[in-house]
Amino acid sequence: MAELSLTDVRAAAERIAGVAHRTPVLTSRTLDERVGAHVFLKAENFQRIGAFKFRGAYNAVSRLSADQLQHGVAAYSSGNHAQAVALAARIAGTAAVILMPEDAPPTKLAATRGYGAEVVTYDRYTQDRAALAKELAAERGLTLIPPYDHYDVMAGQGTVALELIEEVGRLGALLVPVGGGGLMAGCATAASQLSPGIRMIGVEPEAGDDHARSLTAGERVEIDVPRTIADGQAISSPGELTFAVNRRLVDRFELVSDDEIVAAMAFAFERLKIVLEPSGASALAALLAGRIQGLPERVGVVLSGGNVGLDRFRELLGDS
């Protein structure tokens, strides 16, 4: 695959149909009145494993050869891609070995093991997870499925925007949480074709502004691993493949504080009656905090996941 296209996203949609959930689109009159636009929320917290990541993981695993499946797969992730690959591997009848940070949320570690994967831990602040994963995969003869810098993964994630626009029609803007950039790259590829003129807006935590810096610089910029409550967005640099897509299709990257993310989690819980993890609430946070100037009449927002344990949820929202 030389580059990502709408055809690739449509093909991914066919592969995941009947396996991945077609997640609901939520609306809220309260939200619309507050921000002055008609907002459509794509609720990926209702996806299998509780996040959008299952789409890309299953699309990638489903394209492996019989020989690759016989040997097994490897992945690295702070949690959601880990669970997604673990479940996709179980469905495909193959083994999975997942490299996860030692400080990954306990619920995500437990869920990954619960899907049958072997978990190997590392220190996210001192060790290079991509290099460790490549070494692990080579030693064991496993096929590595990266969390975002992989065309099949990106195509699978793009089905989020494909479903949203198929259901609600053309949008003036789409807000997407950004970690490594795979969800944005897939969504931007689909949305730019299905809704010409759409503003693609990525949202990052303030501490992890690598995409914003990279877009300004015109090249990938690396920062220290950010310390943020949004663990799914604690990435030090955009992916090589994802940034090549996003620098072309994304209008801008907005930043949100941890406090604004918590406020969005509280709004989602109180007004929408749903649970979002910090990363899953970041795009909604940008909207609620008024970070988007000149909102169009119809706005899409990706709620990317809801994998947060009860104790952590209560801890974060305790003073909100």
Rosetta blueprint (number, residue, H / E / L):
1 M L
2 A L
3 E L
4 L L
5 S L
6 L H
7 T H
8 D H
9 V H
10 R H
11 A H
12 A H
13 A H
14 E H
15 R H
16 I H
17 A E
18 G L
19 V L
20 A E
21 H L
22 R L
23 T L
24 P L
25 V E
26 L E
27 T L
28 S L
29 R H
30 T H
31 L H
32 D H
33 E H
34 R H
35 V H
36 G L
37 A L
38 H E
39 V E
40 F E
41 L E
42 K E
43 A E
44 E H
45 N H
46 F H
47 Q L
48 R H
49 I H
50 G H
51 A E
52 F L
53 K H
54 F H
55 R H
56 G H
57 A H
58 Y H
59 N H
60 A H
61 V H
62 S H
63 R L
64 L L
65 S L
66 A H
67 D H
68 Q H
69 L H
70 Q H
71 H H
72 G L
73 V E
74 A E
75 A E
76 Y E
77 S L
78 S L
79 G L
80 N H
81 H H
82 A H
83 Q H
84 A H
85 V H
86 A H
87 L H
88 A H
89 A H
90 R H
91 I H
92 A H
93 G L
94 T L
95 A L
96 A E
97 V E
98 I E
99 L E
100 M E
101 P E
102 E L
103 D L
104 A L
105 P L
106 P H
107 T H
108 K H
109 L H
110 A H
111 A H
112 T H
113 R H
114 G H
115 Y L
116 G L
117 A L
118 E E
119 V E
120 V E
121 T E
122 Y E
123 D L
124 R L
125 Y L
126 T L
127 Q L
128 D L
129 R H
130 A H
131 A H
132 L H
133 A H
134 K H
135 E H
136 L H
137 A H
138 A H
139 E H
140 R H
141 G L
142 L L
143 T E
144 L E
145 I L
146 P L
147 P L
148 Y L
149 D L
150 H L
151 Y H
152 D H
153 V H
154 M H
155 A H
156 G H
157 Q H
158 G L
159 T H
160 V H
161 A H
162 L H
163 E H
164 L H
165 I H
166 E H
167 E H
168 V H
169 G L
170 R L
171 L L
172 G L
173 A E
174 L E
175 L E
176 V E
177 P E
178 V L
179 G L
180 G L
181 G L
182 G H
183 L H
184 M H
185 A H
186 G H
187 C H
188 A H
189 T H
190 A H
191 A H
192 S H
193 Q H
194 L H
195 S L
196 P L
197 G L
198 I L
199 R E
200 M E
201 I E
202 G E
203 V E
204 E E
205 P E
206 E H
207 A H
208 G H
209 D L
210 D H
211 H H
212 A H
213 R H
214 S H
215 L H
216 T H
217 A H
218 G L
219 E L
220 R L
221 V L
222 E L
223 I L
224 D L
225 V L
226 P L
227 R L
228 T L
229 I L
230 A L
231 D H
232 G H
233 Q H
234 A L
235 I L
236 S L
237 S L
238 P L
239 G L
240 E H
241 L H
242 T H
243 F H
244 A H
245 V H
246 N H
247 R H
248 R H
249 L H
250 V L
251 D L
252 R E
253 F E
254 E E
255 L E
256 V E
257 S L
258 D H
259 D H
260 E H
261 I H
262 V H
263 A H
264 A H
265 M H
266 A H
267 F H
268 A H
269 F H
270 E H
271 R H
272 L H
273 K L
274 I L
275 V L
276 L L
277 E L
278 P H
279 S H
280 G H
281 A H
282 S H
283 A H
284 L H
285 A H
286 A H
287 L H
288 L H
289 A L
290 G L
291 R L
292 I L
293 Q L
294 G L
295 L L
296 P L
297 E L
298 R E
299 V E
300 G E
301 V E
302 V E
303 L E
304 S L
305 G E
306 G L
307 N L
308 V L
309 G L
310 L H
311 D H
312 R H
313 F H
314 R H
315 E H
316 L H
317 L H
318 G L
319 D L
320 S L
